[in-house]
């Protein structure tokens, strides 16, 4: 399993632990459950806007998103400038 897939699994475990349904997250993000599932399984990458929304709405720690993600790196840099 690559780093992105492992990180995405961390997000999935966090959502499950908080009893947050994938369907609810997908609806909140305005994407299909299938698309969310691909992102949670590491098949595709979260957009920066999705990382922000999930982090703020569901209190998912940024550390659970892939450290190799270009989107996450940009988000962290942007946050440090605020």
C-alpha positions in Angstrom: 0.0 0.0 0.0 1.5 3.4 -1.0 1.6 6.5 1.3 -1.5 8.1 -0.3 -3.5 4.9 0.2 -2.4 4.6 3.8 -3.2 8.2 4.6 -6.6 7.9 2.9 -7.3 4.8 5.1 -6.5 6.9 8.1 -9.2 9.4 7.0 -11.6 6.5 6.5 -10.9 5.0 10.0 -11.4 8.5 11.5 -14.8 8.8 9.9 -15.8 5.3 10.9 -14.7 6.0 14.5 -16.9 9.1 14.6 -19.8 7.2 13.0 -19.8 9.6 10.0 -21.2 7.9 6.9 -19.4 8.2 3.6 -22.8 9.1 2.0 -23.0 12.2 4.3 -19.5 13.3 3.5 -20.0 12.8 -0.2 -23.2 14.8 -0.1 -21.5 17.6 1.8 -18.7 17.7 -0.7 -21.1 17.6 -3.7 -19.6 14.4 -5.1 -20.8 10.9 -5.6 -20.2 8.2 -2.9 -18.2 6.3 -5.5 -15.9 9.3 -6.1 -15.4 9.7 -2.3 -14.7 6.0 -2.0 -12.0 6.2 -4.7 -10.4 9.1 -2.7 -10.6 7.2 0.6 -9.0 4.2 -1.0 -6.2 6.2 -2.5 -7.2 5.7 -6.1 -7.5 9.4 -6.6 -6.4 12.5 -4.7 -8.5 14.9 -2.6 -8.8 18.4 -3.9 -7.6 21.2 -1.6 -11.2 22.4 -1.3 -12.3 18.9 -0.2 -9.5 18.7 2.4 -10.5 22.0 3.8 -14.2 21.1 4.0 -13.6 17.7 5.5 -11.1 19.1 8.0 -13.5 21.9 9.2 -16.8 20.1 9.0 -15.8 16.7 10.4 -12.7 17.7 12.4 -10.5 15.2 10.5 -6.8 16.0 11.5 -4.8 17.2 8.6 -2.1 14.7 9.5 -4.5 11.9 8.3 -4.3 13.2 4.7 -1.3 12.2 2.7 1.8 14.2 3.5 2.8 13.6 -0.1 -0.3 15.2 -1.4 0.3 18.4 -3.4 -3.1 19.6 -2.2 -2.2 19.1 1.4 1.2 20.8 1.1 -0.5 23.8 -0.5 -3.1 23.9 2.3 -0.5 23.7 5.0 1.6 26.5 3.4 -1.5 28.7 3.0 -2.4 28.1 6.6 1.0 29.2 7.8 0.6 32.4 5.9 -2.7 33.3 7.6 
